[in-house]
Amino acid sequence: MATKNKWFIGIGIVLGLIVLFALPFVWQAVFPAQSFGMMGLGYGHAPMMYGNGLWHMRGGMGFGMFFLWLIPPALLTLIGLSIAALIKYLKTPSA
C-alpha cells in the first residue's frame, strides 16, 4: 500500500473518532434532555420531588462515563487490527 493511501486512511480514522466523540455533545446541545419528562427540572409535575429526576450528574458526564465512551473505539480498533493481521498472515507465502 502506498504511503499516501496510509495517510488518507489514518486521517479518516482520526476524523471518524473525533466525530464519534463529538456527536453526543452536539446532540445534547441541540436537544437538551433536562427540560421535560422525568429528566426535567420538576416545577409543575414533580419528578422525584422537585429534583432533577433521574439525572443525578446535573448535566455533566462524570469521570466514569469517559471510560465508558472508550469501549466502542477500542473494540473498533481491535477489530481493525485483527483484520490487518489476518490479511498480513494470509498474504505471506508459506515456507
C-alpha positions as CSV (number, residue, x, y, z in Angstrom):
1,M,0.0,0.0,0.0
2,A,1.3,3.4,-0.9
3,T,2.3,5.9,1.8
4,K,-0.3,8.4,0.5
5,N,-3.1,5.8,1.0
6,K,-1.9,5.1,4.5
7,W,-2.1,8.7,5.4
8,F,-5.6,9.0,4.0
9,I,-6.7,6.0,6.0
10,G,-5.1,7.3,9.2
11,I,-6.7,10.8,8.7
12,G,-10.0,9.2,8.0
13,I,-9.9,7.1,11.2
14,V,-8.9,10.1,13.3
15,L,-11.7,12.3,11.8
16,G,-14.2,9.4,12.4
17,L,-13.2,9.1,16.0
18,I,-13.5,12.9,16.5
19,V,-17.0,12.8,15.1
20,L,-17.8,9.8,17.2
21,F,-16.8,11.6,20.4
22,A,-18.4,14.9,19.3
23,L,-21.9,13.6,18.3
24,P,-23.2,13.1,21.9
25,F,-22.2,16.6,22.9
26,V,-23.8,18.1,19.7
27,W,-27.0,16.1,20.3
28,Q,-27.2,17.3,23.9
29,A,-26.7,20.9,22.8
30,V,-29.4,20.7,20.1
31,F,-31.9,18.6,22.1
32,P,-31.4,19.2,25.9
33,A,-33.0,16.5,28.0
34,Q,-33.3,18.5,31.2
35,S,-36.4,20.4,30.2
36,F,-39.2,17.8,30.1
37,G,-40.4,14.5,31.5
38,M,-38.7,12.5,34.2
39,M,-35.4,14.3,33.4
40,G,-37.0,17.8,33.8
41,L,-36.4,20.4,36.4
42,G,-39.5,19.4,38.2
43,Y,-41.5,22.6,38.5
44,G,-45.2,21.7,37.9
45,H,-45.1,17.9,37.6
46,A,-42.9,16.9,40.5
47,P,-40.5,14.3,39.1
48,M,-38.6,12.8,42.0
49,M,-39.9,15.5,44.4
50,Y,-38.7,18.7,42.6
51,G,-35.3,17.4,41.9
52,N,-33.5,16.7,38.6
53,G,-35.3,13.5,38.1
54,L,-33.0,10.5,37.3
55,W,-30.3,12.8,36.0
56,H,-28.0,12.6,39.1
57,M,-24.9,14.1,37.4
58,R,-26.6,17.5,36.9
59,G,-25.6,17.9,33.3
60,G,-22.1,16.5,33.4
61,M,-20.9,13.2,32.1
62,G,-18.7,12.3,35.0
63,F,-15.3,10.7,35.0
64,G,-16.6,7.1,34.7
65,M,-18.5,7.9,31.5
66,F,-15.3,8.9,29.8
67,F,-14.0,5.4,30.2
68,L,-17.4,4.0,29.0
69,W,-17.0,6.0,25.8
70,L,-13.6,4.5,25.2
71,I,-15.0,0.9,24.9
72,P,-16.5,1.2,21.3
73,P,-13.4,2.9,19.8
74,A,-11.2,0.3,21.5
75,L,-13.3,-2.5,20.1
76,L,-13.3,-1.0,16.6
77,T,-9.5,-0.6,16.8
78,L,-9.2,-4.2,17.9
79,I,-11.3,-5.4,15.0
80,G,-9.3,-3.3,12.6
81,L,-6.0,-4.6,13.8
82,S,-7.3,-8.2,13.7
83,I,-8.4,-7.8,10.1
84,A,-5.0,-6.2,9.2
85,A,-3.1,-9.1,10.9
86,L,-5.3,-11.7,9.2
87,I,-4.6,-10.1,5.8
88,K,-0.9,-9.9,6.5
89,Y,-0.9,-13.6,7.6
90,L,-2.8,-14.7,4.5
91,K,-0.5,-12.8,2.1
92,T,2.8,-14.2,3.5
93,P,3.9,-17.2,1.5
94,S,4.2,-20.5,3.4
95,A,7.7,-22.0,3.6
